[in-house]
């Protein structure tokens, strides 16, 4: 807030600083970055100031009472400075934390068509990413048993899914038991989930019962081309 106030009327926290505040980027202790809708003004000590001719009202928001740029605008602003993998993770976190969809980001791009990094951002919106050791282990299991690998952490019917094979319409969720009272209770809950419209596997299924998991998946994936 101090950085925003120091930069005057219309200033908004932006870029990496806003990304860390909104939890779509990891905390790194980066210096405050502020976007100001004015091409004139003086530099501010210890603050990175970005000056623009205008800042569309749809590209602004308030978070914890701090004026900031919107989450889609944050993604647009940082797209030229992040690796594709980090940008893909940021897009995923934007959906998880704020339900920011590709349509929201695309609309922001259309309002700011001359921003650097837009091509990379469009690519990140459609890219797969793994977000945990469990997901990496599951893909390793599939490769070890020569099973087709899925799309990972993508949008499907307005929701994010861990693993999806579009050729056969199969969805797999990889679940942690951290929010259950015990591992046994969690395993029982996962067993119930398997009787619904998707499969769910746990750490034990992936790392301790890999052969049984592969055996369960193999007939479901037999129509997917390798």
Residue frames as a rotation matrix with the C-alpha (Angstrom) as fourth column:
UNK 1
0.568 0.823 0.000 0.00
0.823 -0.568 0.000 0.00
0.000 0.000 -1.000 0.00
UNK 2
0.367 -0.506 -0.780 2.85
0.211 -0.772 0.600 2.38
-0.906 -0.385 -0.177 0.80
UNK 3
-0.691 -0.658 0.300 4.31
0.401 -0.003 0.916 1.87
-0.602 0.753 0.266 -2.68
UNK 4
-0.169 0.725 0.667 0.95
0.960 -0.031 0.277 2.54
0.222 0.688 -0.691 -4.33
UNK 5
0.744 0.480 -0.464 0.34
0.607 -0.776 0.171 5.70
-0.279 -0.409 -0.869 -2.30
UNK 6
-0.007 -0.848 -0.530 3.85
0.256 -0.513 0.819 6.95
-0.967 -0.130 0.221 -3.06
UNK 7
-0.769 -0.346 0.537 3.14
0.554 0.058 0.831 6.81
-0.318 0.937 0.147 -6.81
UNK 8
-0.865 0.356 -0.353 0.09
-0.376 -0.927 -0.013 9.04
-0.332 0.122 0.935 -6.76
UNK 9
-0.010 0.999 -0.037 -3.41
-0.686 -0.034 -0.727 9.03
-0.727 0.019 0.686 -8.20
UNK 10
0.674 0.450 -0.586 -4.48
-0.738 0.432 -0.518 5.97
0.021 0.782 0.623 -10.18
UNK 11
-0.363 -0.908 -0.209 -1.43
-0.874 0.410 -0.262 3.90
0.324 0.088 -0.942 -9.21
UNK 12
0.806 0.589 0.051 -1.87
-0.580 0.770 0.265 0.12
0.117 -0.243 0.963 -8.88
UNK 13
-0.078 -0.774 0.628 0.41
-0.627 0.528 0.573 -2.56
-0.775 -0.349 -0.527 -7.52
UNK 14
0.763 0.367 -0.532 1.35
-0.639 0.303 -0.707 -4.69
-0.099 0.879 0.466 -10.54
UNK 15
0.186 -0.725 -0.663 3.62
-0.691 0.383 -0.613 -7.22
0.698 0.573 -0.430 -12.22
UNK 16
-0.320 -0.386 -0.865 5.53
0.185 0.870 -0.456 -9.65
0.929 -0.306 -0.207 -9.95
UNK 17
-0.968 -0.038 0.250 4.65
-0.224 -0.326 -0.918 -7.78
0.116 -0.944 0.307 -6.76
UNK 18
-0.133 0.989 0.072 0.92
-0.987 -0.125 -0.101 -8.10
-0.091 -0.084 0.992 -7.51
UNK 19
0.194 0.154 -0.969 1.45
-0.475 0.879 0.045 -11.71
0.859 0.451 0.244 -8.59
UNK 20
-0.727 -0.495 -0.477 2.99
0.196 0.515 -0.834 -12.53
0.658 -0.700 -0.277 -5.23
UNK 21
-0.801 0.482 0.355 0.28
-0.581 -0.483 -0.655 -10.67
-0.144 -0.731 0.667 -3.35
UNK 22
0.182 0.957 -0.225 -2.45
-0.983 0.174 -0.054 -12.62
-0.013 0.231 0.973 -5.15
UNK 23
0.000 -0.298 0.954 -0.53
-0.503 0.825 0.258 -15.92
-0.864 -0.480 -0.150 -4.72
UNK 24
0.966 0.259 0.029 -0.26
-0.108 0.496 -0.861 -16.73
-0.237 0.829 0.507 -8.41
UNK 25
0.397 -0.910 -0.119 3.53
-0.201 0.040 -0.979 -16.34
0.896 0.412 -0.167 -8.22
UNK 26
0.412 -0.295 -0.862 5.84
0.809 0.554 0.197 -17.72
0.419 -0.779 0.467 -5.53
UNK 27
0.993 -0.066 -0.102 7.13
0.006 -0.813 0.583 -15.37
-0.121 -0.579 -0.806 -2.84
UNK 28
0.369 -0.916 0.157 10.62
0.831 0.250 -0.496 -14.12
0.415 0.314 0.854 -3.67
UNK 29
0.241 -0.262 -0.934 10.83
0.700 -0.620 0.355 -10.80
-0.673 -0.739 0.034 -1.83
UNK 30
-0.269 -0.316 0.910 10.84
0.919 -0.366 0.145 -8.81
0.287 0.875 0.389 -5.05
UNK 31
-0.906 -0.086 -0.414 10.77
0.232 -0.920 -0.315 -5.03
-0.354 -0.382 0.854 -4.79
UNK 32
0.022 0.988 -0.155 7.37
0.324 -0.154 -0.933 -3.33
-0.946 -0.030 -0.323 -5.19
UNK 33
-0.907 -0.160 0.388 6.22
0.417 -0.226 0.880 -2.73
-0.053 0.961 0.272 -8.76
UNK 34
-0.132 0.853 -0.505 3.54
0.324 -0.444 -0.835 -0.18
-0.937 -0.274 -0.218 -9.49
UNK 35
-0.524 0.077 0.848 1.76
0.841 -0.111 0.530 0.76
0.134 0.991 -0.006 -12.73
UNK 36
-0.356 0.332 -0.874 0.73
0.271 -0.858 -0.436 4.39
-0.894 -0.392 0.215 -13.12
UNK 37
0.254 0.522 0.814 -1.67
0.939 0.070 -0.338 5.61
-0.233 0.850 -0.473 -15.86
UNK 38
0.915 -0.085 -0.395 0.54
-0.133 -0.986 -0.096 8.56
-0.381 0.140 -0.914 -16.81
UNK 39
0.658 -0.708 0.256 3.56
0.646 0.357 -0.675 8.96
0.386 0.610 0.692 -19.05
UNK 40
0.044 -0.627 0.778 4.99
-0.175 -0.771 -0.612 11.75
0.984 -0.109 -0.143 -16.91
UNK 41
0.950 0.241 0.200 6.34
-0.217 0.043 0.975 11.65
0.226 -0.970 0.093 -13.39
UNK 42
0.119 -0.962 0.244 9.44
-0.930 -0.194 -0.311 11.14
0.347 -0.190 -0.919 -11.35
UNK 43
-0.160 -0.297 -0.941 11.19
-0.022 0.955 -0.297 8.00
0.987 -0.027 -0.159 -10.25
UNK 44
0.706 0.409 0.578 10.50
-0.605 -0.075 0.793 6.56
0.368 -0.909 0.195 -6.80
UNK 45
-0.371 -0.904 0.212 13.26
-0.888 0.278 -0.367 5.16
0.272 -0.324 -0.906 -4.58
UNK 46
-0.862 -0.125 0.491 13.06
-0.334 0.869 -0.365 1.37
-0.381 -0.479 -0.791 -4.10
UNK 47
0.154 0.942 0.299 9.96
-0.025 0.306 -0.952 1.12
-0.988 0.139 0.071 -6.33
UNK 48
-0.870 -0.305 0.388 9.83
0.354 0.162 0.921 -0.08
-0.344 0.938 -0.033 -9.95
UNK 49
-0.100 0.840 -0.533 7.37
-0.169 -0.542 -0.823 2.23
-0.981 0.008 0.196 -11.68
UNK 50
-0.679 0.027 0.734 5.71
0.689 0.368 0.624 1.26
-0.253 0.930 -0.268 -14.97
UNK 51
-0.429 0.506 -0.748 4.09
-0.247 -0.863 -0.442 4.19
-0.869 -0.005 0.495 -16.76
UNK 52
-0.615 0.351 0.706 1.34
0.760 0.503 0.411 3.61
-0.211 0.790 -0.576 -19.33
UNK 53
-0.883 0.303 0.359 -0.88
-0.067 -0.838 0.542 6.04
0.465 0.454 0.760 -21.27
UNK 54
-0.030 0.908 0.417 -3.98
-0.928 -0.180 0.326 4.50
0.371 -0.377 0.849 -19.72
UNK 55
-0.985 -0.160 0.063 -5.09
-0.171 0.883 -0.438 1.58
0.014 -0.442 -0.897 -17.57
UNK 56
-0.386 0.898 -0.213 -8.46
-0.269 0.111 0.957 0.08
0.882 0.426 0.199 -18.50
UNK 57
-0.095 0.427 0.899 -10.89
-0.985 -0.173 -0.022 -0.17
0.146 -0.888 0.437 -15.60
UNK 58
0.874 0.451 -0.183 -11.33
-0.437 0.893 0.110 -3.90
0.213 -0.016 0.977 -16.32
UNK 59
0.283 -0.863 -0.418 -7.60
0.275 0.491 -0.827 -4.33
0.919 0.119 0.377 -15.77
UNK 60
-0.570 -0.428 0.701 -7.81
-0.502 -0.493 -0.710 -3.04
0.650 -0.757 0.066 -12.20
UNK 61
0.312 0.628 -0.713 -8.96
0.346 0.624 0.700 -4.54
0.885 -0.465 -0.022 -8.92
UNK 62
0.115 -0.269 0.956 -8.64
-0.875 -0.484 -0.031 -4.26
0.471 -0.833 -0.291 -5.16
UNK 63
0.352 -0.089 -0.932 -7.03
0.227 0.974 -0.007 -7.01
0.908 -0.209 0.363 -3.09
UNK 64
0.058 -0.247 -0.967 -6.79
0.992 0.127 0.027 -6.81
0.116 -0.961 0.253 0.69
UNK 65
0.734 0.414 -0.538 -7.78
0.485 -0.874 -0.010 -3.13
-0.475 -0.253 -0.843 0.31
UNK 66
-0.263 -0.882 -0.392 -4.74
0.054 -0.420 0.906 -2.53
-0.963 0.217 0.158 -1.93
UNK 67
0.691 0.458 -0.559 -5.37
-0.496 -0.261 -0.828 -1.16
-0.525 0.850 0.047 -5.45
UNK 68
-0.338 -0.792 0.508 -3.82
-0.064 0.558 0.827 -3.64
-0.939 0.247 -0.240 -7.90
UNK 69
-0.465 0.199 -0.863 -3.98
-0.881 -0.005 0.474 -4.62
0.089 0.980 0.178 -11.53
UNK 70
0.597 0.783 0.174 -6.37
-0.788 0.614 -0.058 -7.49
-0.152 -0.103 0.983 -12.24
UNK 71
0.207 -0.505 0.838 -5.13
-0.160 0.828 0.538 -11.09
-0.965 -0.245 0.091 -12.27
UNK 72
0.698 0.010 0.716 -5.40
0.658 0.385 -0.647 -11.36
-0.282 0.923 0.262 -16.08
UNK 73
0.893 -0.391 0.224 -3.44
-0.223 -0.816 -0.533 -8.11
0.391 0.426 -0.816 -16.42
UNK 74
0.433 -0.767 0.474 -0.78
-0.672 0.075 0.736 -9.46
-0.600 -0.638 -0.483 -14.03
UNK 75
0.351 -0.270 0.897 -0.35
0.409 0.906 0.112 -12.48
-0.842 0.328 0.428 -16.31
UNK 76
0.854 -0.022 0.519 -0.08
0.486 -0.321 -0.813 -10.22
0.185 0.947 -0.264 -19.35
UNK 77
0.824 -0.520 0.227 2.47
-0.543 -0.838 0.052 -8.00
0.163 -0.166 -0.973 -17.61
UNK 78
0.224 -0.783 0.580 4.77
-0.665 0.312 0.679 -10.81
-0.713 -0.537 -0.451 -16.45
UNK 79
0.876 0.245 0.415 4.48
0.049 0.812 -0.581 -12.97
-0.479 0.530 0.700 -19.57
UNK 80
0.796 -0.604 -0.046 7.65
-0.187 -0.173 -0.967 -11.59
0.576 0.778 -0.251 -21.14
UNK 81
0.030 -0.831 0.556 9.80
-0.904 -0.260 -0.340 -12.19
0.427 -0.492 -0.759 -18.04
UNK 82
0.212 0.097 0.972 8.79
-0.688 0.721 0.078 -15.70
-0.694 -0.686 0.220 -16.93
UNK 83
-0.908 -0.417 -0.051 9.82
-0.358 0.703 0.614 -19.00
-0.220 0.576 -0.787 -18.46
UNK 84
-0.359 0.811 -0.462 7.07
-0.588 0.188 0.787 -20.88
0.725 0.555 0.409 -20.26
UNK 85
-0.360 0.200 -0.911 6.91
0.531 0.847 -0.023 -23.43
0.767 -0.492 -0.411 -17.43
UNK 86
-0.835 0.019 -0.551 6.62
0.495 -0.415 -0.764 -20.74
-0.243 -0.910 0.337 -14.74
UNK 87
-0.786 0.583 -0.208 4.04
-0.618 -0.752 0.230 -18.84
-0.022 0.309 0.951 -16.79
UNK 88
-0.315 0.666 -0.676 2.00
-0.178 0.658 0.732 -22.01
0.932 0.351 -0.088 -17.24
UNK 89
-0.503 0.093 -0.859 2.06
0.795 0.440 -0.418 -22.57
0.339 -0.893 -0.296 -13.47
UNK 90
-0.936 0.163 -0.313 1.00
0.007 -0.878 -0.478 -18.96
-0.353 -0.450 0.821 -12.91
UNK 91
-0.556 0.775 -0.302 -1.96
-0.658 -0.188 0.729 -19.46
0.508 0.604 0.614 -15.26
UNK 92
-0.256 0.430 -0.866 -2.91
0.370 0.871 0.323 -22.58
0.893 -0.237 -0.382 -13.32
UNK 93
-0.691 -0.049 -0.721 -2.67
0.720 -0.141 -0.680 -20.77
-0.069 -0.989 0.133 -9.98
UNK 94
-0.913 0.401 -0.078 -4.74
-0.408 -0.906 0.111 -17.90
-0.026 0.133 0.991 -11.38
UNK 95
-0.219 0.865 -0.453 -7.52
-0.359 0.360 0.861 -20.39
0.908 0.351 0.231 -12.04
UNK 96
-0.224 0.100 -0.969 -7.15
0.690 0.718 -0.085 -22.21
0.688 -0.688 -0.231 -8.72
UNK 97
-0.741 -0.192 -0.643 -6.88
0.644 -0.474 -0.601 -19.07
-0.189 -0.860 0.475 -6.58
UNK 98
-0.657 0.397 -0.641 -9.18
-0.230 -0.915 -0.330 -16.69
-0.718 -0.070 0.693 -8.49
UNK 99
0.107 0.704 0.703 -11.08
0.563 0.539 -0.626 -18.73
-0.819 0.463 -0.339 -11.11
UNK 100
0.068 -0.199 -0.978 -9.37
-0.638 -0.762 0.110 -16.76
-0.767 0.616 -0.179 -13.87
UNK 101
0.528 0.257 0.809 -10.22
0.334 0.813 -0.476 -18.53
-0.781 0.522 0.344 -17.13
UNK 102
-0.511 -0.694 0.508 -8.47
0.733 -0.042 0.679 -18.43
-0.450 0.719 0.530 -20.52
UNK 103
0.183 0.659 0.730 -11.38
0.885 -0.434 0.170 -16.28
0.429 0.614 -0.662 -21.73
UNK 104
0.883 0.091 -0.460 -10.60
0.352 -0.777 0.522 -13.66
-0.310 -0.623 -0.718 -19.06
UNK 105
-0.013 -0.980 -0.199 -6.94
0.305 -0.194 0.932 -13.61
-0.952 -0.049 0.302 -20.08
UNK 106
-0.408 -0.089 0.909 -7.78
0.908 0.067 0.414 -13.47
-0.098 0.994 0.054 -23.79
UNK 107
0.652 0.704 0.282 -10.05
0.710 -0.697 0.097 -10.47
0.265 0.137 -0.954 -23.20
UNK 108
0.680 -0.487 -0.549 -7.20
0.133 -0.654 0.745 -8.72
-0.721 -0.579 -0.380 -21.37
UNK 109
-0.373 -0.825 0.423 -4.84
0.591 0.140 0.794 -9.47
-0.715 0.547 0.436 -24.25
UNK 110
-0.023 0.455 0.890 -7.32
0.968 -0.213 0.134 -7.92
0.251 0.865 -0.435 -26.67
UNK 111
0.933 0.332 -0.139 -7.35
0.359 -0.884 0.300 -4.75
-0.023 -0.330 -0.944 -24.54
UNK 112
0.528 -0.828 -0.187 -3.54
-0.494 -0.479 0.726 -4.70
-0.691 -0.291 -0.662 -24.54
UNK 113
0.970 0.014 0.242 -2.49
0.161 0.709 -0.687 -6.14
-0.181 0.705 0.686 -27.92
UNK 114
0.624 -0.773 0.114 0.94
-0.262 -0.344 -0.901 -4.49
0.736 0.533 -0.418 -27.99
UNK 115
0.618 -0.403 0.676 2.25
-0.728 0.031 0.684 -5.97
-0.296 -0.915 -0.274 -24.75
UNK 116
-0.238 -0.799 -0.552 5.39
-0.850 0.447 -0.280 -8.08
0.471 0.403 -0.785 -25.04
UNK 117
-0.906 -0.258 0.335 5.08
-0.397 0.795 -0.459 -11.80
-0.148 -0.548 -0.823 -24.32
UNK 118
-0.003 1.000 0.031 1.50
-0.902 0.010 -0.432 -12.24
-0.432 -0.029 0.901 -25.53
UNK 119
0.219 0.047 -0.975 2.44
-0.729 0.672 -0.131 -15.13
0.649 0.739 0.181 -27.83
UNK 120
-0.764 -0.554 -0.330 4.07
-0.162 0.660 -0.734 -16.96
0.625 -0.507 -0.594 -24.94
UNK 121
-0.716 0.559 0.418 1.03
-0.555 -0.094 -0.826 -16.32
-0.423 -0.824 0.378 -22.74
UNK 122
0.281 0.825 -0.490 -1.34
-0.960 0.248 -0.132 -17.76
0.012 0.507 0.862 -25.34
UNK 123
-0.087 -0.403 -0.911 0.87
-0.392 0.854 -0.341 -20.84
0.916 0.328 -0.233 -25.47
UNK 124
-0.939 -0.306 0.158 0.96
-0.242 0.257 -0.936 -21.13
0.246 -0.917 -0.315 -21.68
UNK 125
-0.286 0.915 0.286 -2.85
-0.913 -0.169 -0.372 -21.04
-0.292 -0.367 0.883 -21.49
UNK 126
0.667 0.575 -0.474 -3.03
-0.715 0.672 -0.191 -24.26
0.209 0.467 0.859 -23.48
UNK 127
-0.205 -0.870 -0.448 0.06
-0.566 0.479 -0.671 -25.97
0.799 0.116 -0.591 -22.09
UNK 128
0.729 0.339 -0.595 0.23
0.210 0.716 0.665 -28.90
0.652 -0.610 0.451 -19.71
UNK 129
-0.156 -0.774 0.614 2.08
-0.662 -0.379 -0.646 -28.68
0.733 -0.507 -0.454 -16.42
UNK 130
0.230 0.182 -0.956 2.76
0.573 0.769 0.284 -30.93
0.787 -0.613 0.073 -13.44
UNK 131
0.266 0.046 0.963 2.50
-0.447 -0.879 0.165 -29.36
0.854 -0.474 -0.214 -10.01
UNK 132
0.555 -0.049 0.830 3.59
-0.809 0.201 0.552 -32.01
-0.194 -0.978 0.071 -7.53
UNK 133
-0.617 -0.774 0.143 5.84
-0.755 0.633 0.171 -34.99
-0.223 -0.002 -0.975 -6.89
UNK 134
-0.224 0.627 0.747 2.71
-0.028 0.762 -0.648 -37.16
-0.974 -0.166 -0.153 -6.97
UNK 135
0.775 0.532 -0.340 1.84
-0.313 -0.145 -0.939 -36.01
-0.549 0.834 0.054 -10.50
UNK 136
0.103 -0.829 -0.549 5.42
-0.991 -0.036 -0.131 -36.51
0.088 0.558 -0.825 -11.70
UNK 137
-0.671 -0.357 0.650 5.42
-0.518 0.853 -0.067 -39.97
-0.530 -0.382 -0.757 -10.14
UNK 138
0.251 0.856 0.452 2.16
-0.054 0.478 -0.877 -40.90
-0.967 0.195 0.166 -11.85
UNK 139
0.756 -0.037 -0.654 3.51
-0.645 -0.215 -0.734 -39.93
-0.114 0.976 -0.186 -15.27
UNK 140
-0.340 -0.939 -0.041 6.63
-0.940 0.340 0.007 -41.94
0.007 0.041 -0.999 -14.49
UNK 141
-0.356 0.319 0.878 4.46
-0.244 0.876 -0.417 -44.95
-0.902 -0.363 -0.234 -13.65
UNK 142
0.714 0.696 -0.075 2.64
-0.221 0.122 -0.968 -44.67
-0.664 0.708 0.241 -16.97
UNK 143
0.443 -0.620 -0.648 5.90
-0.877 -0.148 -0.458 -44.52
0.188 0.771 -0.609 -18.91
UNK 144
-0.516 -0.675 0.527 7.39
-0.783 0.621 0.028 -47.44
-0.346 -0.399 -0.849 -16.98
UNK 145
-0.329 0.487 0.809 4.42
0.139 0.873 -0.468 -49.64
-0.934 -0.042 -0.355 -17.90
UNK 146
-0.968 -0.192 0.159 4.24
0.184 -0.119 0.976 -48.22
-0.168 0.974 0.151 -21.43
UNK 147
-0.002 1.000 0.005 0.83
0.940 0.004 -0.342 -46.68
-0.342 0.004 -0.940 -20.98
UNK 148
-0.024 0.030 0.999 -0.26
0.686 -0.726 0.039 -43.50
0.727 0.687 -0.003 -22.79
UNK 149
-0.752 -0.247 -0.611 0.41
0.622 -0.571 -0.535 -40.27
-0.217 -0.783 0.583 -20.90
UNK 150
0.244 0.967 0.071 -2.50
0.963 -0.234 -0.132 -37.84
-0.111 0.101 -0.989 -20.42
UNK 151
-0.027 -0.085 0.996 -3.02
0.147 -0.986 -0.080 -34.12
0.989 0.144 0.039 -20.69
UNK 152
-0.235 -0.136 -0.962 -2.28
0.942 0.212 -0.260 -32.66
0.240 -0.968 0.078 -17.24
UNK 153
-0.347 0.160 -0.924 -3.86
0.614 -0.706 -0.353 -29.80
-0.709 -0.690 0.147 -15.28
UNK 154
-0.958 0.101 0.267 -6.00
0.179 -0.514 0.839 -28.57
0.222 0.852 0.475 -18.12
UNK 155
-0.545 0.838 -0.016 -9.48
-0.698 -0.464 -0.545 -27.06
-0.465 -0.286 0.838 -18.34
UNK 156
-0.910 0.387 -0.146 -12.27
0.206 0.730 0.652 -29.52
0.359 0.563 -0.744 -18.97
UNK 157
-0.021 1.000 -0.004 -15.90
0.666 0.017 0.746 -28.43
0.745 0.013 -0.666 -18.95
UNK 158
0.443 0.206 0.873 -15.02
-0.226 -0.916 0.331 -25.38
0.868 -0.343 -0.359 -16.89
UNK 159
0.928 -0.171 0.330 -12.98
-0.300 0.181 0.937 -27.25
-0.220 -0.968 0.117 -14.31
UNK 160
0.026 -0.974 -0.223 -9.33
-0.964 0.035 -0.265 -28.13
0.266 0.222 -0.938 -13.85
UNK 161
0.975 0.218 0.048 -8.50
-0.224 0.947 0.232 -31.82
0.005 -0.237 0.972 -13.93
UNK 162
0.328 -0.907 0.264 -5.23
-0.453 0.095 0.887 -33.48
-0.829 -0.410 -0.379 -12.95
UNK 163
-0.798 -0.586 0.142 -5.04
-0.216 0.497 0.840 -35.99
-0.563 0.640 -0.523 -15.81
UNK 164
0.319 0.944 -0.082 -7.23
-0.376 0.046 -0.925 -36.42
-0.870 0.326 0.370 -18.86
UNK 165
-0.784 -0.434 0.442 -7.11
0.197 0.502 0.842 -38.70
-0.588 0.748 -0.309 -21.89
UNK 166
-0.296 0.740 -0.603 -9.42
-0.722 -0.587 -0.366 -37.03
-0.625 0.327 0.709 -24.45
UNK 167
-0.661 -0.004 -0.750 -9.31
-0.650 0.503 0.570 -40.03
0.375 0.864 -0.335 -26.78
UNK 168
-0.575 0.445 -0.686 -11.20
0.430 0.878 0.209 -42.20
0.696 -0.175 -0.697 -24.28
UNK 169
0.170 0.710 0.683 -12.76
-0.251 -0.640 0.727 -39.53
0.953 -0.295 0.069 -22.06
UNK 170
0.437 -0.071 -0.897 -10.96
0.739 0.597 0.313 -40.77
0.513 -0.799 0.313 -18.95
UNK 171
0.358 -0.292 0.887 -10.20
-0.466 -0.879 -0.101 -38.45
0.809 -0.377 -0.451 -16.04
UNK 172
0.244 -0.352 -0.904 -7.86
0.768 0.639 -0.041 -39.30
0.592 -0.684 0.426 -13.17
UNK 173
0.679 -0.052 0.732 -7.49
-0.414 -0.851 0.323 -37.23
0.606 -0.522 -0.600 -10.01
UNK 174
-0.092 -0.787 -0.610 -4.37
0.515 0.487 -0.705 -37.55
0.852 -0.379 0.360 -7.86
UNK 175
0.599 0.610 0.520 -5.35
-0.148 -0.553 0.820 -36.81
0.787 -0.568 -0.241 -4.29
UNK 176
-0.619 -0.770 0.151 -3.56
-0.206 -0.026 -0.978 -36.06
0.758 -0.637 -0.142 -1.05
UNK 177
0.146 0.687 -0.712 -4.82
0.630 0.490 0.602 -37.36
0.762 -0.537 -0.361 2.28
UNK 178
-0.801 -0.597 0.040 -3.64
0.362 -0.537 -0.762 -34.31
0.477 -0.596 0.646 4.25
UNK 179
-0.604 0.620 0.501 -7.22
-0.684 -0.726 0.074 -33.15
0.410 -0.298 0.862 4.94
UNK 180
0.380 0.719 -0.582 -8.49
-0.216 0.681 0.700 -36.50
0.900 -0.140 0.414 6.22
UNK 181
0.734 -0.001 0.679 -8.33
-0.678 -0.072 0.732 -37.71
0.049 -0.997 -0.054 9.78
UNK 182
0.118 -0.711 0.693 -6.15
-0.300 0.640 0.708 -40.68
-0.947 -0.291 -0.138 8.85
UNK 183
-0.693 -0.421 -0.585 -4.64
-0.683 0.124 0.720 -42.31
-0.231 0.898 -0.374 5.82
UNK 184
-0.865 0.406 0.295 -7.07
0.419 0.908 -0.020 -45.20
-0.276 0.106 -0.955 6.14
UNK 185
0.055 0.931 -0.361 -10.03
0.387 -0.353 -0.852 -42.80
-0.920 -0.092 -0.380 6.05
UNK 186
-0.033 -0.130 -0.991 -8.63
-0.699 -0.705 0.116 -41.09
-0.714 0.697 -0.067 3.00
UNK 187
-0.932 -0.343 -0.114 -8.00
-0.328 0.667 0.669 -44.35
-0.153 0.661 -0.735 1.15
UNK 188
-0.530 0.812 0.246 -11.60
0.654 0.576 -0.490 -45.37
-0.539 -0.099 -0.836 1.84
UNK 189
0.236 0.603 -0.762 -12.85
-0.055 -0.774 -0.630 -42.05
-0.970 0.191 -0.150 0.46
UNK 190
-0.439 -0.478 -0.761 -10.80
-0.788 -0.204 0.582 -42.50
-0.433 0.855 -0.287 -2.69
UNK 191
-0.942 0.129 0.310 -12.25
0.212 0.945 0.249 -45.99
-0.261 0.300 -0.918 -3.16
UNK 192
-0.004 0.995 -0.100 -15.73
0.568 -0.080 -0.819 -44.44
-0.823 -0.060 -0.565 -3.09
UNK 193
0.110 -0.010 -0.994 -14.66
-0.523 -0.851 -0.049 -41.81
-0.845 0.525 -0.099 -5.63
UNK 194
-0.851 -0.511 -0.118 -13.59
-0.377 0.438 0.816 -44.53
-0.365 0.739 -0.566 -8.04
UNK 195
-0.530 0.733 0.427 -17.18
0.718 0.655 -0.235 -45.66
-0.452 0.182 -0.873 -8.26
UNK 196
0.337 0.608 -0.719 -18.11
0.053 -0.774 -0.631 -42.25
-0.940 0.175 -0.293 -9.71
UNK 197
0.976 0.195 0.101 -17.31
0.114 -0.057 -0.992 -40.83
-0.188 0.979 -0.078 -13.14
UNK 198
0.489 -0.870 -0.059 -13.54
-0.587 -0.278 -0.761 -40.62
0.645 0.407 -0.647 -12.67
UNK 199
0.512 -0.442 -0.736 -10.69
0.626 0.779 -0.032 -42.53
0.588 -0.445 0.676 -11.12
UNK 200
0.707 -0.366 0.605 -8.74
-0.601 -0.762 0.241 -41.28
0.373 -0.534 -0.759 -8.14
UNK 201
0.494 -0.635 -0.594 -5.32
0.537 0.760 -0.365 -42.46
0.683 -0.139 0.717 -7.04
UNK 202
0.983 -0.164 0.086 -3.22
-0.160 -0.516 0.842 -41.73
-0.093 -0.841 -0.533 -3.97
UNK 203
0.194 -0.980 0.034 0.48
-0.981 -0.195 -0.020 -41.65
0.026 -0.030 -0.999 -3.12
UNK 204
-0.171 -0.235 0.957 0.24
-0.471 0.873 0.130 -45.32
-0.866 -0.428 -0.260 -2.16
UNK 205
0.747 0.515 0.420 -1.37
0.133 0.502 -0.854 -46.24
-0.651 0.694 0.307 -5.48
UNK 206
0.892 -0.401 -0.209 1.42
-0.379 -0.410 -0.830 -44.51
0.247 0.819 -0.517 -7.39
UNK 207
0.074 -0.987 0.142 4.53
-0.886 -0.130 -0.444 -45.33
0.457 -0.093 -0.885 -5.35
UNK 208
-0.486 -0.257 0.835 3.60
-0.744 0.624 -0.241 -48.47
-0.459 -0.738 -0.495 -3.40
UNK 209
-0.018 0.570 0.821 1.08
0.191 0.808 -0.557 -50.27
-0.981 0.147 -0.124 -5.63
UNK 210
-0.328 -0.194 -0.925 2.28
-0.699 -0.609 0.375 -49.18
-0.636 0.769 0.064 -9.05
UNK 211
-0.994 -0.092 -0.062 1.77
-0.109 0.731 0.674 -52.56
-0.017 0.676 -0.737 -10.73
UNK 212
-0.451 0.893 0.011 -1.83
0.782 0.401 -0.478 -52.85
-0.431 -0.207 -0.878 -9.53
UNK 213
0.070 0.440 -0.895 -2.53
-0.057 -0.894 -0.444 -49.27
-0.996 0.082 -0.037 -10.63
UNK 214
-0.627 -0.372 -0.684 -1.09
-0.687 -0.150 0.711 -49.93
-0.367 0.916 -0.162 -14.08
UNK 215
-0.939 0.309 0.151 -3.14
0.340 0.902 0.266 -53.12
-0.054 0.301 -0.952 -14.32
UNK 216
-0.123 0.940 -0.317 -6.31
0.623 -0.175 -0.763 -51.15
-0.773 -0.291 -0.564 -13.51
UNK 217
0.071 0.113 -0.991 -5.57
-0.391 -0.911 -0.132 -48.46
-0.918 0.397 -0.020 -16.08
UNK 218
-0.802 -0.595 0.059 -4.38
-0.169 0.320 0.932 -50.64
-0.574 0.738 -0.356 -18.94
UNK 219
-0.514 0.629 0.583 -7.78
0.830 0.537 0.152 -51.85
-0.218 0.562 -0.798 -20.22
UNK 220
0.446 0.718 -0.534 -9.23
0.557 -0.690 -0.462 -48.35
-0.701 -0.092 -0.708 -19.95
UNK 221
0.250 -0.471 -0.846 -6.46
-0.506 -0.808 0.301 -46.93
-0.825 0.353 -0.441 -22.15
UNK 222
-0.202 -0.420 0.885 -6.21
0.389 0.795 0.466 -49.70
-0.899 0.438 0.003 -24.72
UNK 223
0.521 0.470 0.713 -7.81
0.832 -0.091 -0.548 -47.56
-0.193 0.878 -0.438 -27.46
UNK 224
0.829 -0.304 -0.470 -5.32
-0.260 -0.953 0.156 -44.71
-0.495 -0.007 -0.869 -27.06
UNK 225
0.812 -0.581 0.051 -2.60
0.292 0.329 -0.898 -44.71
0.506 0.744 0.437 -29.70
UNK 226
0.488 -0.742 -0.460 0.93
0.695 0.011 0.719 -44.77
-0.529 -0.670 0.521 -28.30
